[in-house]
Amino acid sequence: MKAELQTFLDSGTSFEGKISFTGSVRIDGHFRGTANADGTLIVGESGTIDAKLDVRCLIVRGSVVGDVTAKERVEVGPQGRLDGVVRTPRIRIDDGARITARIEMGEPTGGGPIGAPRR
């Protein structure tokens, strides 16, 4: 994906609160809180996230702890760490990634959470 990077939080930066965005945001520092986005959140190698995330795509090369909903996909790179609950229709986990999460996969049905039984 070649989305233009909208915002960048460098290593050494710490942010606590709520963030909303479109486009792509890369975090190499620390973020704690909630993120709502119709875009891509990239967690760089030195990035640490402790948050509730509702994004279009999540790319993890650092560490994410929390409740993640990704409408399109989640990618966890070889150095990535993901802990918590993950809801997404697609996930890619590279060799070396560390996952300690409950993963719920399936296409959104419009009436309930991802992976809800169809009736």
Biotite code that builds the C-alpha atoms (Angstrom):
import biotite.structure as struc

atoms = struc.array([
    struc.Atom([0.000, 0.000, 0.000], chain_id="A", res_id=1, res_name="MET", atom_name="CA", element="C"),
    struc.Atom([1.436, 3.397, -1.022], chain_id="A", res_id=2, res_name="LYS", atom_name="CA", element="C"),
    struc.Atom([-0.690, 5.775, 1.039], chain_id="A", res_id=3, res_name="ALA", atom_name="CA", element="C"),
    struc.Atom([0.816, 9.199, 1.648], chain_id="A", res_id=4, res_name="GLU", atom_name="CA", element="C"),
    struc.Atom([2.026, 9.602, 5.220], chain_id="A", res_id=5, res_name="LEU", atom_name="CA", element="C"),
    struc.Atom([-0.054, 12.314, 6.944], chain_id="A", res_id=6, res_name="GLN", atom_name="CA", element="C"),
    struc.Atom([1.496, 12.357, 10.436], chain_id="A", res_id=7, res_name="THR", atom_name="CA", element="C"),
    struc.Atom([4.584, 10.975, 12.102], chain_id="A", res_id=8, res_name="PHE", atom_name="CA", element="C"),
    struc.Atom([5.338, 10.640, 15.836], chain_id="A", res_id=9, res_name="LEU", atom_name="CA", element="C"),
    struc.Atom([9.074, 9.986, 16.142], chain_id="A", res_id=10, res_name="ASP", atom_name="CA", element="C"),
    struc.Atom([10.824, 7.863, 18.758], chain_id="A", res_id=11, res_name="SER", atom_name="CA", element="C"),
    struc.Atom([11.141, 9.737, 22.030], chain_id="A", res_id=12, res_name="GLY", atom_name="CA", element="C"),
    struc.Atom([7.652, 11.189, 21.550], chain_id="A", res_id=13, res_name="THR", atom_name="CA", element="C"),
    struc.Atom([4.856, 10.217, 23.928], chain_id="A", res_id=14, res_name="SER", atom_name="CA", element="C"),
    struc.Atom([1.174, 10.970, 23.323], chain_id="A", res_id=15, res_name="PHE", atom_name="CA", element="C"),
    struc.Atom([-1.858, 10.119, 25.438], chain_id="A", res_id=16, res_name="GLU", atom_name="CA", element="C"),
    struc.Atom([-5.445, 10.728, 24.340], chain_id="A", res_id=17, res_name="GLY", atom_name="CA", element="C"),
    struc.Atom([-7.680, 10.252, 21.330], chain_id="A", res_id=18, res_name="LYS", atom_name="CA", element="C"),
    struc.Atom([-6.564, 10.492, 17.720], chain_id="A", res_id=19, res_name="ILE", atom_name="CA", element="C"),
    struc.Atom([-8.697, 10.495, 14.568], chain_id="A", res_id=20, res_name="SER", atom_name="CA", element="C"),
    struc.Atom([-7.299, 10.611, 11.047], chain_id="A", res_id=21, res_name="PHE", atom_name="CA", element="C"),
    struc.Atom([-7.601, 9.691, 7.385], chain_id="A", res_id=22, res_name="THR", atom_name="CA", element="C"),
    struc.Atom([-4.638, 8.705, 5.247], chain_id="A", res_id=23, res_name="GLY", atom_name="CA", element="C"),
    struc.Atom([-1.624, 7.158, 6.973], chain_id="A", res_id=24, res_name="SER", atom_name="CA", element="C"),
    struc.Atom([-0.062, 7.826, 10.369], chain_id="A", res_id=25, res_name="VAL", atom_name="CA", element="C"),
    struc.Atom([3.233, 6.335, 11.556], chain_id="A", res_id=26, res_name="ARG", atom_name="CA", element="C"),
    struc.Atom([4.080, 6.100, 15.250], chain_id="A", res_id=27, res_name="ILE", atom_name="CA", element="C"),
    struc.Atom([7.649, 5.381, 16.332], chain_id="A", res_id=28, res_name="ASP", atom_name="CA", element="C"),
    struc.Atom([7.119, 6.802, 19.826], chain_id="A", res_id=29, res_name="GLY", atom_name="CA", element="C"),
    struc.Atom([4.585, 5.818, 22.492], chain_id="A", res_id=30, res_name="HIS", atom_name="CA", element="C"),
    struc.Atom([0.809, 6.252, 22.200], chain_id="A", res_id=31, res_name="PHE", atom_name="CA", element="C"),
    struc.Atom([-1.809, 5.437, 24.834], chain_id="A", res_id=32, res_name="ARG", atom_name="CA", element="C"),
    struc.Atom([-5.533, 6.005, 24.326], chain_id="A", res_id=33, res_name="GLY", atom_name="CA", element="C"),
    struc.Atom([-7.929, 5.461, 21.429], chain_id="A", res_id=34, res_name="THR", atom_name="CA", element="C"),
    struc.Atom([-7.562, 5.820, 17.679], chain_id="A", res_id=35, res_name="ALA", atom_name="CA", element="C"),
    struc.Atom([-10.381, 5.976, 15.138], chain_id="A", res_id=36, res_name="ASN", atom_name="CA", element="C"),
    struc.Atom([-9.366, 6.173, 11.521], chain_id="A", res_id=37, res_name="ALA", atom_name="CA", element="C"),
    struc.Atom([-10.456, 5.590, 7.985], chain_id="A", res_id=38, res_name="ASP", atom_name="CA", element="C"),
    struc.Atom([-6.809, 5.108, 7.197], chain_id="A", res_id=39, res_name="GLY", atom_name="CA", element="C"),
    struc.Atom([-3.675, 3.123, 7.953], chain_id="A", res_id=40, res_name="THR", atom_name="CA", element="C"),
    struc.Atom([-1.860, 3.111, 11.278], chain_id="A", res_id=41, res_name="LEU", atom_name="CA", element="C"),
    struc.Atom([1.787, 2.080, 10.992], chain_id="A", res_id=42, res_name="ILE", atom_name="CA", element="C"),
    struc.Atom([3.583, 1.191, 14.214], chain_id="A", res_id=43, res_name="VAL", atom_name="CA", element="C"),
    struc.Atom([7.313, 1.543, 13.544], chain_id="A", res_id=44, res_name="GLY", atom_name="CA", element="C"),
    struc.Atom([10.035, -0.663, 15.009], chain_id="A", res_id=45, res_name="GLU", atom_name="CA", element="C"),
    struc.Atom([10.456, 1.544, 18.100], chain_id="A", res_id=46, res_name="SER", atom_name="CA", element="C"),
    struc.Atom([6.729, 2.312, 18.408], chain_id="A", res_id=47, res_name="GLY", atom_name="CA", element="C"),
    struc.Atom([4.633, 1.152, 21.352], chain_id="A", res_id=48, res_name="THR", atom_name="CA", element="C"),
    struc.Atom([0.857, 1.416, 21.431], chain_id="A", res_id=49, res_name="ILE", atom_name="CA", element="C"),
    struc.Atom([-1.429, 0.704, 24.384], chain_id="A", res_id=50, res_name="ASP", atom_name="CA", element="C"),
    struc.Atom([-4.827, 1.578, 22.987], chain_id="A", res_id=51, res_name="ALA", atom_name="CA", element="C"),
    struc.Atom([-8.223, 0.735, 21.590], chain_id="A", res_id=52, res_name="LYS", atom_name="CA", element="C"),
    struc.Atom([-7.826, 0.942, 17.809], chain_id="A", res_id=53, res_name="LEU", atom_name="CA", element="C"),
    struc.Atom([-10.527, 1.139, 15.140], chain_id="A", res_id=54, res_name="ASP", atom_name="CA", element="C"),
    struc.Atom([-8.711, 1.616, 11.826], chain_id="A", res_id=55, res_name="VAL", atom_name="CA", element="C"),
    struc.Atom([-8.915, 0.558, 8.192], chain_id="A", res_id=56, res_name="ARG", atom_name="CA", element="C"),
    struc.Atom([-5.460, -1.100, 8.205], chain_id="A", res_id=57, res_name="CYS", atom_name="CA", element="C"),
    struc.Atom([-2.896, -1.764, 10.925], chain_id="A", res_id=58, res_name="LEU", atom_name="CA", element="C"),
    struc.Atom([0.766, -2.469, 10.187], chain_id="A", res_id=59, res_name="ILE", atom_name="CA", element="C"),
    struc.Atom([2.746, -3.550, 13.252], chain_id="A", res_id=60, res_name="VAL", atom_name="CA", element="C"),
    struc.Atom([6.528, -3.499, 13.275], chain_id="A", res_id=61, res_name="ARG", atom_name="CA", element="C"),
    struc.Atom([6.769, -2.445, 16.938], chain_id="A", res_id=62, res_name="GLY", atom_name="CA", element="C"),
    struc.Atom([4.436, -3.324, 19.816], chain_id="A", res_id=63, res_name="SER", atom_name="CA", element="C"),
    struc.Atom([0.648, -3.049, 20.119], chain_id="A", res_id=64, res_name="VAL", atom_name="CA", element="C"),
    struc.Atom([-1.349, -3.953, 23.229], chain_id="A", res_id=65, res_name="VAL", atom_name="CA", element="C"),
    struc.Atom([-5.101, -3.497, 23.203], chain_id="A", res_id=66, res_name="GLY", atom_name="CA", element="C"),
    struc.Atom([-8.392, -4.002, 21.439], chain_id="A", res_id=67, res_name="ASP", atom_name="CA", element="C"),
    struc.Atom([-7.914, -3.791, 17.659], chain_id="A", res_id=68, res_name="VAL", atom_name="CA", element="C"),
    struc.Atom([-10.563, -3.590, 14.949], chain_id="A", res_id=69, res_name="THR", atom_name="CA", element="C"),
    struc.Atom([-9.165, -3.292, 11.424], chain_id="A", res_id=70, res_name="ALA", atom_name="CA", element="C"),
    struc.Atom([-11.775, -3.073, 8.656], chain_id="A", res_id=71, res_name="LYS", atom_name="CA", element="C"),
    struc.Atom([-9.442, -4.340, 5.888], chain_id="A", res_id=72, res_name="GLU", atom_name="CA", element="C"),
    struc.Atom([-6.379, -6.054, 7.346], chain_id="A", res_id=73, res_name="ARG", atom_name="CA", element="C"),
    struc.Atom([-3.667, -6.392, 9.983], chain_id="A", res_id=74, res_name="VAL", atom_name="CA", element="C"),
    struc.Atom([-0.019, -7.051, 9.135], chain_id="A", res_id=75, res_name="GLU", atom_name="CA", element="C"),
    struc.Atom([2.507, -8.028, 11.815], chain_id="A", res_id=76, res_name="VAL", atom_name="CA", element="C"),
    struc.Atom([6.137, -7.762, 10.702], chain_id="A", res_id=77, res_name="GLY", atom_name="CA", element="C"),
    struc.Atom([9.028, -9.959, 11.823], chain_id="A", res_id=78, res_name="PRO", atom_name="CA", element="C"),
    struc.Atom([9.867, -7.735, 14.808], chain_id="A", res_id=79, res_name="GLN", atom_name="CA", element="C"),
    struc.Atom([6.210, -6.972, 15.607], chain_id="A", res_id=80, res_name="GLY", atom_name="CA", element="C"),
    struc.Atom([4.387, -7.835, 18.802], chain_id="A", res_id=81, res_name="ARG", atom_name="CA", element="C"),
    struc.Atom([0.599, -7.868, 19.137], chain_id="A", res_id=82, res_name="LEU", atom_name="CA", element="C"),
    struc.Atom([-1.279, -8.583, 22.387], chain_id="A", res_id=83, res_name="ASP", atom_name="CA", element="C"),
    struc.Atom([-5.014, -8.340, 23.056], chain_id="A", res_id=84, res_name="GLY", atom_name="CA", element="C"),
    struc.Atom([-8.087, -8.866, 20.890], chain_id="A", res_id=85, res_name="VAL", atom_name="CA", element="C"),
    struc.Atom([-7.920, -8.487, 17.107], chain_id="A", res_id=86, res_name="VAL", atom_name="CA", element="C"),
    struc.Atom([-10.936, -8.287, 14.773], chain_id="A", res_id=87, res_name="ARG", atom_name="CA", element="C"),
    struc.Atom([-10.172, -8.190, 11.058], chain_id="A", res_id=88, res_name="THR", atom_name="CA", element="C"),
    struc.Atom([-11.157, -9.950, 7.845], chain_id="A", res_id=89, res_name="PRO", atom_name="CA", element="C"),
    struc.Atom([-7.481, -10.566, 6.899], chain_id="A", res_id=90, res_name="ARG", atom_name="CA", element="C"),
    struc.Atom([-4.249, -10.953, 8.847], chain_id="A", res_id=91, res_name="ILE", atom_name="CA", element="C"),
    struc.Atom([-0.643, -11.526, 7.803], chain_id="A", res_id=92, res_name="ARG", atom_name="CA", element="C"),
    struc.Atom([1.886, -12.664, 10.380], chain_id="A", res_id=93, res_name="ILE", atom_name="CA", element="C"),
    struc.Atom([5.556, -12.753, 9.361], chain_id="A", res_id=94, res_name="ASP", atom_name="CA", element="C"),
    struc.Atom([8.149, -15.187, 10.741], chain_id="A", res_id=95, res_name="ASP", atom_name="CA", element="C"),
    struc.Atom([9.494, -13.884, 14.037], chain_id="A", res_id=96, res_name="GLY", atom_name="CA", element="C"),
    struc.Atom([6.350, -11.953, 14.984], chain_id="A", res_id=97, res_name="ALA", atom_name="CA", element="C"),
    struc.Atom([4.995, -12.505, 18.495], chain_id="A", res_id=98, res_name="ARG", atom_name="CA", element="C"),
    struc.Atom([1.231, -12.762, 18.895], chain_id="A", res_id=99, res_name="ILE", atom_name="CA", element="C"),
    struc.Atom([-0.631, -13.212, 22.175], chain_id="A", res_id=100, res_name="THR", atom_name="CA", element="C"),
    struc.Atom([-4.131, -12.356, 21.061], chain_id="A", res_id=101, res_name="ALA", atom_name="CA", element="C"),
    struc.Atom([-7.613, -13.628, 20.462], chain_id="A", res_id=102, res_name="ARG", atom_name="CA", element="C"),
    struc.Atom([-8.119, -13.238, 16.726], chain_id="A", res_id=103, res_name="ILE", atom_name="CA", element="C"),
    struc.Atom([-11.616, -12.934, 15.241], chain_id="A", res_id=104, res_name="GLU", atom_name="CA", element="C"),
    struc.Atom([-11.640, -13.135, 11.458], chain_id="A", res_id=105, res_name="MET", atom_name="CA", element="C"),
    struc.Atom([-14.377, -12.837, 8.882], chain_id="A", res_id=106, res_name="GLY", atom_name="CA", element="C"),
    struc.Atom([-15.984, -10.366, 6.542], chain_id="A", res_id=107, res_name="GLU", atom_name="CA", element="C"),
    struc.Atom([-18.072, -7.609, 8.127], chain_id="A", res_id=108, res_name="PRO", atom_name="CA", element="C"),
    struc.Atom([-21.751, -8.499, 7.827], chain_id="A", res_id=109, res_name="THR", atom_name="CA", element="C"),
    struc.Atom([-23.194, -5.088, 8.586], chain_id="A", res_id=110, res_name="GLY", atom_name="CA", element="C"),
    struc.Atom([-25.343, -6.321, 11.450], chain_id="A", res_id=111, res_name="GLY", atom_name="CA", element="C"),
    struc.Atom([-22.851, -7.454, 14.027], chain_id="A", res_id=112, res_name="GLY", atom_name="CA", element="C"),
    struc.Atom([-19.224, -7.856, 14.896], chain_id="A", res_id=113, res_name="PRO", atom_name="CA", element="C"),
    struc.Atom([-16.774, -9.375, 12.438], chain_id="A", res_id=114, res_name="ILE", atom_name="CA", element="C"),
    struc.Atom([-17.116, -13.134, 12.490], chain_id="A", res_id=115, res_name="GLY", atom_name="CA", element="C"),
    struc.Atom([-20.693, -13.118, 13.778], chain_id="A", res_id=116, res_name="ALA", atom_name="CA", element="C"),
    struc.Atom([-22.700, -16.070, 12.498], chain_id="A", res_id=117, res_name="PRO", atom_name="CA", element="C"),
    struc.Atom([-24.833, -15.326, 9.459], chain_id="A", res_id=118, res_name="ARG", atom_name="CA", element="C"),
    struc.Atom([-28.507, -16.173, 9.745], chain_id="A", res_id=119, res_name="ARG", atom_name="CA", element="C"),
])
